[in-house]
């Protein structure tokens, strides 16, 4: 799950290359929701055994109400820190 900032706009997606996909969002490679709202901060992610399982989970998360998503994020990342830094990406500029 990506966010624009603490408690900001959210994006839920699935990918087989998390680091590469985050880089695409940060570079503004694709037009749309994430580019329009500067959604570039990785605040929550899960790893699945298969793409089928990952897609099913993505669909489930997209149906979640916002406060459920917020609770999911804050269980593991209460300050909404950018988890991409731990995956080797540069910290976001303030």
C-alpha positions in Angstrom: 0.0 0.0 0.0 1.3 3.4 -0.9 0.4 6.8 0.6 1.0 10.4 -0.2 2.0 11.1 3.4 0.8 10.4 6.9 -2.9 9.6 6.7 -2.9 10.9 3.1 -4.2 9.5 -0.2 -3.8 5.7 -0.5 -3.1 3.3 -3.3 -3.4 -0.5 -3.3 -1.7 -2.5 -6.0 0.0 -5.8 -6.8 3.3 -6.4 -8.5 6.0 -9.1 -8.9 8.7 -6.4 -8.6 8.0 -4.2 -5.6 11.2 -2.1 -5.7 10.9 -1.5 -9.4 7.2 -0.6 -9.1 7.8 1.9 -6.3 10.6 3.5 -8.4 8.0 3.9 -11.3 5.6 5.6 -9.0 8.3 7.9 -7.7 9.4 8.8 -11.2 5.9 9.5 -12.3 6.1 7.0 -15.1 2.4 6.4 -15.2 -0.4 9.0 -15.3 -3.3 8.5 -13.0 -4.2 8.5 -9.3 -0.7 8.0 -7.9 0.9 10.7 -10.0 -1.9 13.2 -9.5 -1.8 12.8 -5.7 2.0 12.2 -5.3 1.5 8.8 -3.8 5.0 7.5 -3.4 5.5 6.4 0.2 5.4 2.6 0.8 3.6 2.3 4.1 2.5 -1.4 4.1 3.2 -4.5 2.0 2.6 -8.2 2.1 4.3 -11.1 0.3 2.2 -13.8 -1.3 3.2 -17.3 -2.5 1.5 -16.9 -5.9 0.3 -14.1 -8.1 -3.2 -15.5 -7.8 -3.1 -15.2 -4.0 -1.7 -11.7 -4.3 -4.4 -10.6 -6.7 -7.1 -12.0 -4.5 -5.7 -10.1 -1.5 -5.4 -6.9 -3.6 -9.1 -7.1 -4.4 -9.9 -7.7 -0.8 -7.9 -4.7 0.3 -9.5 -2.5 -2.3 -12.9 -3.3 -0.8 -11.7 -2.3 2.7 -13.0 0.9 4.1 -10.4 3.6 4.6 -10.3 3.2 8.4 -9.6 -0.6 8.0 -6.7 0.2 5.7 -5.4 2.7 8.2 -5.6 0.2 11.0 -3.8 -2.4 8.8 -1.0 0.2 8.2 -0.7 1.3 11.8 -0.5 -2.2 13.2 3.0 -2.5 11.6 3.9 1.0 10.8 2.2 3.5 13.2 4.2 6.5 12.0 3.6 5.7 8.3 7.3 5.6 7.7 8.5 5.0 4.1 9.3 1.2 4.1 11.0 1.5 0.7 14.1 2.8 2.4 14.5 -0.6 4.1 14.3 -2.2 0.6 17.2 -0.1 -0.7 15.5 2.9 -2.2 16.6 6.5 -1.4 14.6 8.3 1.3 11.9 10.7 -0.1 12.8 14.3 -0.2 10.9 16.4 2.3 
